[in-house]
Amino acid sequence: QLVESGGGSVLVGGSLRLTCTASFYGRCMGWFRQAPGKEREFFATVDDTGEITYAKSVQGRFIASKDKGKNTLYLQMNDLKTEDTAMYYCMADVGNRFDGCWQSRTVFEYWGHGTQVTVSS
């Protein structure tokens, strides 16, 4: 129900754009990532008002956006660092079980299968 695309390999300082297409309308959508041996990091959410919230680790470098008409979420990643290397997942929720999307980012009901992002020096 959620399909990510756009991952790949880039050099430090490079950019990538991820796309997530949902088969349903999710009031809350977002992104998380997980690197080998590390915990999941939920780093961006977008709600149906267009409010976007980021974790400090990506603030100023990553830009999330949503096309409501297409149920599609985007992630523009700039100035990539080696520590950004991870599997990136899209997530979404109808959002009728809670109020704040960012506050509930760890309990979204639907996840994609992920797309790998590798940043090398």
N, C-alpha and C positions, 0 to 999 in steps of 0.2 A: 504493500500500500504506500510505502515511501521508497523512492528510488533516487539514490544519489549518483552524481556523475561529476567529472571534472578534476579528479585527483591526478597526481602524477609526481614527477621528480623535478625539483628545481634547485638552483644554487641559492646560497644565502643572499638575502636582499631581493630575491625574485618575488613574483606574484603568481597566484593561482585563483581561479574562480570556480567555486563549487555550486552545483545546482541540485535542488531536491524537489521532486515532483510528487505531490500527494494525490491519492485517488479520492480524497474526501476533503471537506472544509474543516480545518482545525483552527479554532480561535487562538490557540497558542501554538507556535512553532519555534524551533530552535535548533541549536547545534551543540554537540558535545564531542569530545575526542578521548582517545585512550591510546597511550603509548605502551609498549611492552613492559611489563613489570610495574606499571604505574596505575593509579586509580583513575577512574573516569573524571574528566573535567568538563562540567557543564558551563559553557562560556558565552552563550548568546541566546536570547529569546526575543521573539517578535510577537506582539499581540495584535488583536484585530483593530486597534485604534492606530496602529503604526508605531507604538512605543517600542523602542529597542533598548535592551539592557545588555551590557557586556561585563565579563569578568575583567579584572584589572590586567591580567596577563595578555589580553588581546586588544584592550582599549587603545584606540588611536591607530591601530594597524589593520584590524579586520572590520569589514563593513557588511552587516547583514541587511537584507531587504526582502520584501515580500510582494509578489504579484497576486493579490487576492483573487482576481478574476480567473487566474490559471492555477490556483492552489499551489503555487511554486515559491520556493524559498531559495535565496541566493546567499552566497558568502564570498565576498571579495577579500582575499587575503594578500596583504602587501607587506613588504619589508620582512619577509619570512626568515626565521631563525632556525638553527638546527634543533632547538628545543620544541619547535612546532611539529616536528616529525611525529606522526601518529596516524591511527585510523580515525577518520572523521565520520560522524554519524549525524544524520538528520533525525529530529524527533518532532512529534506533534501530538496534540490532544484536543479533543472537542472542547474541553475547558469548562464543562458544566459541573465539575466536582470541586472546583476551587476558584478563587478570585484572581490573584496575581500570578501571571505566567512565570516571571522570574523567580518569585518566592516558591513556586511549585515545580521548578525546572527538573528536579530529580525524580518526579513521579509521572512524567508524561507517559501516556499509555502506548504510543506507537513509536517504533524506531525503524530506521532503515537498516540495510545490511552493511553500510559503510563504504568509504572510498579511501584509499591509502594516499597520504601526503608524505613525501620524503624530501627533506631539505638537507643538502650537503654543502660542505665548505670547499 
